[in-house]
Amino acid sequence: MDIGGKDVVVETNKGPKEAINIAMEQLLSEWPEMVWEDISDGEFDDLIEYFFYKNQKAKEEWDKDVPNETDEPDMVYILAEDGRVTLVVEDDYDTTNLETVLKI
């Protein structure tokens, strides 16, 4: 799966689990049919990784590596660790709301 897009690094005072939960709440407000996948492999206790998809169809398309039928962003990859969250998003995804809630 090639995500492409851009990486946005957000400095935060949140721990990884809290940061993921905050990001999840924000994304659910934007994508009420959102599905997510914990891809943390457990190798590092202080690193949590999730894929967040706009809906089940978007997840299935990403799993099959099928291009999005619309130009709307439909997936966010988040890596959370102590003091920092990296958002990997499609080029036209506006990260302003996510960045704001993670900095509070």
DSSP file (Angstrom, degrees, kcal/mol; ACC not computed):
  #  RESIDUE AA STRUCTURE BP1 BP2  ACC     N-H-->O    O-->H-N    N-H-->O    O-->H-N    TCO  KAPPA ALPHA  PHI   PSI    X-CA   Y-CA   Z-CA
    1    1 A M              0   0    0      0, 0.0     2,-0.7     0, 0.0    62,-0.1   0.000 360.0 360.0 360.0 119.0    0.0    0.0    0.0
    2    2 A D        -     0   0    0      1,-0.2     0, 0.0    63,-0.0     0, 0.0  -0.890 360.0-178.7-102.2 110.9    1.6    3.3   -1.1
    3    3 A I        +     0   0    0     -2,-0.7    -1,-0.2     1,-0.1     3,-0.1   0.900  15.4 171.6 -76.8 -41.3    0.0    6.1    0.9
    4    4 A G        +     0   0    0      1,-0.1    -1,-0.1    86,-0.1     2,-0.1  -0.342  31.5  95.2  63.9-150.1    2.0    8.9   -0.8
    5    5 A G  S    S-     0   0    0     83,-0.1     2,-0.3     2,-0.0    85,-0.2  -0.400  80.7 -45.1  74.7-141.5    0.8   12.4    0.2
    6    6 A K  E     -A   89   0A   0     83,-2.8    83,-2.6    -2,-0.1     2,-0.5  -0.928  36.9-132.2-135.3 154.4    2.4   14.4    3.0
    7    7 A D  E     -A   88   0A   0     -2,-0.3     2,-0.5    81,-0.2    81,-0.2  -0.917  18.3-169.1-105.7 131.9    3.6   13.9    6.5
    8    8 A V  E     -A   87   0A   0     79,-2.6    79,-3.0    -2,-0.5     2,-0.5  -0.981   7.9-156.0-122.2 118.4    2.6   16.4    9.2
    9    9 A V  E     -A   86   0A   0     -2,-0.5     2,-0.5    77,-0.2    77,-0.2  -0.834   8.2-167.3 -98.3 127.3    4.4   16.2   12.5
   10   10 A V  E     -A   85   0A   0     75,-3.2    75,-2.3    -2,-0.5     2,-0.3  -0.960  13.7-143.3-117.4 120.1    2.6   17.6   15.5
   11   11 A E  E     +A   84   0A   0     -2,-0.5     2,-0.3    73,-0.2    73,-0.3  -0.666  34.0 169.6 -77.8 135.7    4.4   18.2   18.8
   12   12 A T        -     0   0    0     71,-1.8    91,-0.1    -2,-0.3    90,-0.1  -0.963  47.2-137.0-146.2 158.5    2.0   17.4   21.7
   13   13 A N  S    S+     0   0    0     89,-0.4     2,-0.2    -2,-0.3    90,-0.1   0.268  76.6 105.8 -97.2  10.6    2.0   16.9   25.4
   14   14 A K  S    S-     0   0    0     88,-0.3    69,-1.3    67,-0.1    70,-0.2  -0.605  71.9-121.4 -89.4 148.0   -0.2   13.9   25.0
   15   15 A G     >  -     0   0    0     -2,-0.2     4,-2.6    67,-0.2     5,-0.2  -0.368  37.7 -97.6 -76.4 168.4    0.9   10.3   25.4
   16   16 A P  H  > S+     0   0    0      0, 0.0     4,-2.3     0, 0.0     5,-0.2   0.899 121.5  46.5 -58.4 -45.5    0.5    7.9   22.4
   17   17 A K  H  > S+     0   0    0      1,-0.2     4,-2.3     2,-0.2     5,-0.2   0.921 114.8  46.7 -66.1 -43.0   -2.8    6.3   23.6
   18   18 A E  H  > S+     0   0    0      2,-0.2     4,-2.4     1,-0.2    -1,-0.2   0.911 111.7  51.8 -64.1 -41.6   -4.4    9.7   24.5
   19   19 A A  H  X S+     0   0    0     -4,-2.6     4,-2.6     2,-0.2    -2,-0.2   0.914 109.8  48.8 -62.0 -43.5   -3.3   11.2   21.2
   20   20 A I  H  X S+     0   0    0     -4,-2.3     4,-2.7     1,-0.2    -1,-0.2   0.925 111.6  49.8 -62.3 -44.1   -4.8    8.3   19.2
   21   21 A N  H  X S+     0   0    0     -4,-2.3     4,-2.2     2,-0.2    -2,-0.2   0.898 111.9  47.9 -62.5 -40.2   -8.1    8.6   21.1
   22   22 A I  H  X S+     0   0    0     -4,-2.4     4,-2.2     2,-0.2    -2,-0.2   0.929 113.2  47.6 -65.1 -45.5   -8.2   12.4   20.5
   23   23 A A  H  X S+     0   0    0     -4,-2.6     4,-2.8     1,-0.2     5,-0.2   0.904 110.3  53.3 -62.0 -40.7   -7.5   11.9   16.8
   24   24 A M  H  X S+     0   0    0     -4,-2.7     4,-2.6     1,-0.2    -1,-0.2   0.922 108.6  49.0 -61.6 -45.0  -10.1    9.2   16.6
   25   25 A E  H  X S+     0   0    0     -4,-2.2     4,-1.5     2,-0.2    -1,-0.2   0.914 112.8  47.9 -61.2 -43.0  -12.8   11.4   18.1
   26   26 A Q  H  X S+     0   0    0     -4,-2.2     4,-1.0     1,-0.2     3,-0.2   0.931 113.0  47.2 -64.7 -45.6  -11.9   14.2   15.7
   27   27 A L  H  X S+     0   0    0     -4,-2.8     4,-3.5     1,-0.2     3,-0.5   0.881 107.8  56.4 -65.0 -37.6  -11.9   12.0   12.6
   28   28 A L  H  < S+     0   0    0     -4,-2.6    -1,-0.2     1,-0.2    -2,-0.2   0.843 103.0  55.5 -62.5 -32.0  -15.3   10.4   13.7
   29   29 A S  H  < S+     0   0    0     -4,-1.5    -1,-0.2    -3,-0.2    -2,-0.2   0.808 117.3  35.9 -69.3 -27.4  -16.8   13.9   13.7
   30   30 A E  H  < S+     0   0    0     -4,-1.0    -2,-0.2    -3,-0.5    -1,-0.2   0.809 130.0  31.8 -89.9 -35.9  -15.6   14.3   10.1
   31   31 A W    ><  +     0   0    0     -4,-3.5     3,-2.2    -5,-0.1    -1,-0.2  -0.764  64.5 179.7-125.7  82.4  -16.2   10.7    9.0
   32   32 A P  T 3  S+     0   0    0      0, 0.0    -1,-0.1     0, 0.0    -4,-0.1   0.713  85.7  50.1 -60.4 -20.9  -19.2    9.2   11.0
   33   33 A E  T 3  S+     0   0    0     21,-0.3    23,-0.3     2,-0.1    -5,-0.1   0.152  85.3 146.8-100.1  18.2  -18.9    5.9    9.1
   34   34 A M    <   -     0   0    0     -3,-2.2     2,-0.3    -6,-0.1    20,-0.2  -0.174  29.4-166.4 -59.4 143.7  -15.1    5.7    9.8
   35   35 A V  E     -B   53   0A   0     18,-1.7    18,-3.1    20,-0.2     2,-0.3  -0.926   8.0-162.0-123.4 155.3  -13.4    2.3   10.4
   36   36 A W  E     -B   52   0A   0     -2,-0.3     2,-0.4    16,-0.2    16,-0.2  -0.923  12.2-152.7-140.3 163.4  -10.0    1.9   11.8
   37   37 A E  E     -B   51   0A   0     14,-2.4    14,-2.3    -2,-0.3     2,-0.7  -0.976  14.5-141.0-141.0 120.2   -7.2   -0.6   12.0
   38   38 A D  E     +B   50   0A   0     -2,-0.4    12,-0.2    12,-0.2    -2,-0.0  -0.728  24.3 173.2 -80.1 115.3   -4.6   -0.9   14.7
   39   39 A I        +     0   0    0     10,-2.1    11,-0.2    -2,-0.7    -1,-0.1   0.222  27.4 134.5-110.3  14.1   -1.4   -1.8   12.9
   40   40 A S        -     0   0    0      9,-0.8     8,-0.1     1,-0.1    -2,-0.0  -0.430  42.6-158.4 -61.6 133.4    0.9   -1.5   15.9
   41   41 A D        -     0   0    0     -2,-0.1    -1,-0.1     3,-0.1     7,-0.1   0.489  31.2-121.8 -96.7  -2.4    3.2   -4.6   15.9
   42   42 A G  S    S+     0   0    0      5,-0.3     3,-0.1     2,-0.3    -2,-0.1   0.429  81.0 117.6  80.4  -2.7    4.1   -4.4   19.6
   43   43 A E  S    S+     0   0    0      1,-0.2     2,-0.5     2,-0.1    -1,-0.1   0.864  79.9  36.3 -65.7 -35.1    7.8   -4.1   18.9
   44   44 A F    >   -     0   0    0      3,-0.2     3,-1.4     1,-0.1    -2,-0.3  -0.971  68.8-158.9-122.8 118.4    7.9   -0.7   20.5
   45   45 A D  T 3  S+     0   0    0     -2,-0.5    -1,-0.1     1,-0.3    -2,-0.1   0.775  93.0  52.3 -65.3 -26.0    5.7    0.0   23.6
   46   46 A D  T 3  S+     0   0    0    -30,-0.1    36,-0.6    35,-0.0     2,-0.4   0.250  97.0  77.1 -98.5  14.0    5.9    3.7   23.1
   47   47 A L  E <   - C   0  81A   0     -3,-1.4     2,-0.4    34,-0.2    -5,-0.3  -0.987  54.5-176.3-127.5 125.8    4.7    3.7   19.4
   48   48 A I  E     - C   0  80A   0     32,-2.8    32,-3.2    -2,-0.4     2,-0.4  -0.973   4.8-168.9-121.4 134.9    1.1    3.3   18.3
   49   49 A E  E     + C   0  79A   0     -2,-0.4   -10,-2.1    30,-0.2    -9,-0.8  -0.981   8.4 172.6-127.6 135.2    0.1    3.1   14.6
   50   50 A Y  E     -BC  38  78A   0     28,-2.3    28,-2.7    -2,-0.4     2,-0.5  -0.991  24.7-146.0-138.2 145.8   -3.4    3.2   13.2
   51   51 A F  E     -BC  37  77A   0    -14,-2.3   -14,-2.4    -2,-0.3     2,-0.5  -0.954  19.1-164.0-102.1 132.3   -5.0    3.5    9.8
   52   52 A F  E     -BC  36  76A   0     24,-3.0    24,-2.6    -2,-0.5     2,-0.3  -0.983   5.6-166.7-117.4 125.9   -8.3    5.4    9.8
   53   53 A Y  E     -BC  35  75A   0    -18,-3.1   -18,-1.7    -2,-0.5    22,-0.2  -0.867  28.8-126.7-114.4 146.0  -10.6    5.1    6.8
   54   54 A K  S    S-     0   0    0     20,-2.3   -21,-0.3    -2,-0.3     2,-0.3   0.857  86.9 -26.8 -56.8 -38.0  -13.5    7.2    5.8
   55   55 A N  S  > S-     0   0    0     19,-0.3     4,-1.9   -21,-0.2   -20,-0.2  -0.938  76.1 -80.3-164.1 179.5  -15.8    4.1    5.6
   56   56 A Q  H  > S+     0   0    0    -23,-0.3     4,-2.5    -2,-0.3     5,-0.2   0.878 124.5  55.5 -63.0 -38.8  -15.7    0.4    4.9
   57   57 A K  H  > S+     0   0    0      1,-0.2     4,-2.4     2,-0.2    -1,-0.2   0.919 106.7  50.5 -61.1 -43.0  -15.6    0.9    1.2
   58   58 A A  H  > S+     0   0    0      2,-0.2     4,-2.6     1,-0.2    -1,-0.2   0.911 110.1  50.6 -61.6 -41.7  -12.5    3.1    1.5
   59   59 A K  H  X S+     0   0    0     -4,-1.9     4,-2.8     1,-0.2    -2,-0.2   0.933 110.3  49.1 -61.1 -45.7  -10.8    0.4    3.6
   60   60 A E  H  X S+     0   0    0     -4,-2.5     4,-1.7     1,-0.2    -1,-0.2   0.892 111.6  49.3 -62.2 -39.5  -11.5   -2.3    1.1
   61   61 A E  H  X>S+     0   0    0     -4,-2.4     5,-3.1     2,-0.2     4,-0.5   0.916 112.6  47.0 -66.6 -42.6  -10.2   -0.1   -1.8
   62   62 A W  H ><5S+     0   0    0     -4,-2.6     3,-0.9     3,-0.2    -2,-0.2   0.905 110.0  54.0 -64.7 -40.3   -7.0    0.6    0.2
   63   63 A D  H 3<5S+     0   0    0     -4,-2.8    -1,-0.2     1,-0.3    -2,-0.2   0.860 114.1  41.3 -61.2 -34.8   -6.6   -3.1    1.0
   64   64 A K  H 3<5S-     0   0    0     -4,-1.7    -1,-0.3    -5,-0.2    -2,-0.2   0.474 111.8-122.0 -89.8  -3.1   -6.8   -3.9   -2.7
   65   65 A D  T <<5 +     0   0    0     -3,-0.9    -3,-0.2    -4,-0.5    -4,-0.1   0.866  57.9 156.6  61.2  38.1   -4.6   -0.9   -3.6
   66   66 A V      < -     0   0    0     -5,-3.1    -1,-0.2    -6,-0.2    -2,-0.1  -0.811  46.9-108.2 -94.4 132.1   -7.5    0.4   -5.8
   67   67 A P        -     0   0    0      0, 0.0     2,-0.1     0, 0.0    -1,-0.1  -0.253  38.6 -97.3 -60.5 146.0   -7.4    4.1   -6.6
   68   68 A N        -     0   0    0      1,-0.1   -10,-0.0     2,-0.1     6,-0.0  -0.410  25.2-141.6 -60.6 132.8  -10.0    6.3   -4.9
   69   69 A E  S    S+     0   0    0     -2,-0.1     2,-0.2    -3,-0.1    -1,-0.1   0.709  85.0  43.4 -73.2 -19.8  -12.9    6.9   -7.3
   70   70 A T  S    S-     0   0    0      2,-0.2    -2,-0.1     1,-0.0     0, 0.0  -0.691  85.7-119.2-116.5 172.6  -13.3   10.5   -6.0
   71   71 A D  S    S+     0   0    0     -2,-0.2    21,-0.1     2,-0.1     3,-0.0   0.416  78.3 113.5 -89.9   1.8  -10.7   13.1   -5.3
   72   72 A E  S    S-     0   0    0      1,-0.1    -2,-0.2     2,-0.0    21,-0.1  -0.542  76.5-110.8 -76.3 135.8  -11.8   13.3   -1.7
   73   73 A P        +     0   0    0      0, 0.0    -1,-0.1     0, 0.0     3,-0.1  -0.392  39.8 171.6 -61.6 141.0   -9.3   12.1    0.9
   74   74 A D        +     0   0    0      1,-0.2   -20,-2.3   -16,-0.1   -19,-0.3   0.252  51.8  51.5-140.1  14.1  -10.4    8.9    2.5
   75   75 A M  E     -C   53   0A   0    -22,-0.2    15,-0.6   -21,-0.1     2,-0.4  -0.979  48.3-172.8-154.5 141.7   -7.5    7.6    4.7
   76   76 A V  E     -CD  52  89A   0    -24,-2.6   -24,-3.0    -2,-0.3     2,-0.5  -1.000  10.7-156.7-132.7 132.2   -5.3    8.9    7.4
   77   77 A Y  E     -CD  51  88A   0     11,-2.5    11,-3.2    -2,-0.4     2,-0.5  -0.944  16.0-168.0-107.8 125.1   -2.3    7.0    8.8
   78   78 A I  E     -CD  50  87A   0    -28,-2.7   -28,-2.3    -2,-0.5     2,-0.5  -0.962  14.0-171.3-123.3 130.0   -1.3    8.1   12.3
   79   79 A L  E     -CD  49  86A   0      7,-2.3     7,-2.9    -2,-0.5     2,-0.4  -0.982  15.2-170.1-113.8 120.9    1.9    7.2   14.3
   80   80 A A  E     +CD  48  85A   0    -32,-3.2   -32,-2.8    -2,-0.5     2,-0.3  -0.945  15.1 154.3-119.0 133.3    1.8    8.3   17.9
   81   81 A E  E >   -CD  47  84A   0      3,-2.7     3,-2.0    -2,-0.4   -34,-0.2  -0.900  57.8 -56.5-142.6 171.5    4.6    8.4   20.4
   82   82 A D  T 3  S-     0   0    0    -36,-0.6   -67,-0.2    -2,-0.3   -69,-0.1  -0.306 122.4  -4.0 -56.3 121.4    5.4   10.4   23.5
   83   83 A G  T 3  S+     0   0    0    -69,-1.3   -71,-1.8    -2,-0.1     2,-0.3   0.364 124.6  68.0  82.9  -5.2    5.4   14.0   22.6
   84   84 A R  E <   -AD  11  81A   0     -3,-2.0    -3,-2.7   -73,-0.3     2,-0.4  -0.994  50.3-170.4-152.9 141.3    4.8   13.6   18.9
   85   85 A V  E     -AD  10  80A   0    -75,-2.3   -75,-3.2    -2,-0.3     2,-0.5  -0.999  12.5-155.1-128.6 131.5    2.2   12.5   16.4
   86   86 A T  E     -AD   9  79A   0     -7,-2.9    -7,-2.3    -2,-0.4     2,-0.6  -0.939   5.7-161.2-108.7 124.3    2.8   12.0   12.7
   87   87 A L  E     -AD   8  78A   0    -79,-3.0   -79,-2.6    -2,-0.5     2,-0.7  -0.916   1.0-165.3-102.9 120.3   -0.1   12.3   10.4
   88   88 A V  E     +AD   7  77A   0    -11,-3.2   -11,-2.5    -2,-0.6     2,-0.3  -0.937  27.0 161.3-107.3 114.8    0.4   10.8    7.0
   89   89 A V  E     -AD   6  76A   0    -83,-2.6   -83,-2.8    -2,-0.7   -13,-0.1  -0.853  44.9 -88.9-134.0 161.7   -2.4   12.1    4.7
   90   90 A E    >   -     0   0    0    -15,-0.6     3,-2.3    -2,-0.3   -86,-0.1  -0.397  51.9-103.4 -67.0 152.5   -3.3   12.5    1.1
   91   91 A D  T 3  S+     0   0    0      1,-0.3    -1,-0.1    -2,-0.1   -87,-0.0   0.802 118.2  45.3 -51.7 -38.0   -2.1   15.8   -0.4
   92   92 A D  T 3  S+     0   0    0    -21,-0.1     2,-0.5     2,-0.1    -1,-0.3   0.281  82.8 114.6 -96.1  13.3   -5.5   17.5   -0.3
   93   93 A Y    <   -     0   0    0     -3,-2.3     2,-0.7   -21,-0.1    -4,-0.1  -0.732  64.1-136.1 -83.5 126.6   -6.5   16.5    3.2
   94   94 A D        -     0   0    0     -2,-0.5     3,-0.3     1,-0.1     4,-0.3  -0.738  20.4-175.4 -84.7 113.6   -6.7   19.5    5.6
   95   95 A T     >  +     0   0    0     -2,-0.7     4,-2.9     1,-0.2     5,-0.3   0.352  52.0 107.6 -91.3   5.5   -5.0   18.6    8.9
   96   96 A T  H  > S+     0   0    0      1,-0.2     4,-2.4     2,-0.2    -1,-0.2   0.901  79.9  45.4 -53.9 -49.7   -5.9   21.8   10.7
   97   97 A N  H  > S+     0   0    0     -3,-0.3     4,-2.2     2,-0.2    -1,-0.2   0.911 114.8  47.7 -64.0 -42.7   -8.5   20.3   13.0
   98   98 A L  H  > S+     0   0    0     -4,-0.3     4,-1.9     1,-0.2    -2,-0.2   0.935 112.5  49.1 -62.7 -45.7   -6.4   17.3   13.9
   99   99 A E  H  X S+     0   0    0     -4,-2.9     4,-1.3     1,-0.2    -2,-0.2   0.909 110.9  51.5 -60.2 -42.0   -3.4   19.5   14.6
  100  100 A T  H  X S+     0   0    0     -4,-2.4     4,-0.9    -5,-0.3     3,-0.5   0.940 111.4  44.2 -62.1 -50.1   -5.5   21.8   16.7
  101  101 A V  H  < S+     0   0    0     -4,-2.2    -1,-0.2     1,-0.2    -2,-0.2   0.814 112.0  53.5 -69.7 -28.6   -7.0   19.1   19.0
  102  102 A L  H  < S+     0   0    0     -4,-1.9   -89,-0.4    -5,-0.2   -88,-0.3   0.755 108.2  50.6 -76.1 -23.2   -3.6   17.3   19.4
  103  103 A K  H  <        0   0    0     -4,-1.3    -1,-0.2    -3,-0.5    -2,-0.2   0.668 360.0 360.0 -86.4 -17.7   -1.9   20.5   20.6
  104  104 A I     <        0   0    0     -4,-0.9    -1,-0.2    -3,-0.2    -2,-0.1   0.520 360.0 360.0 -68.7 360.0   -4.5   21.4   23.2
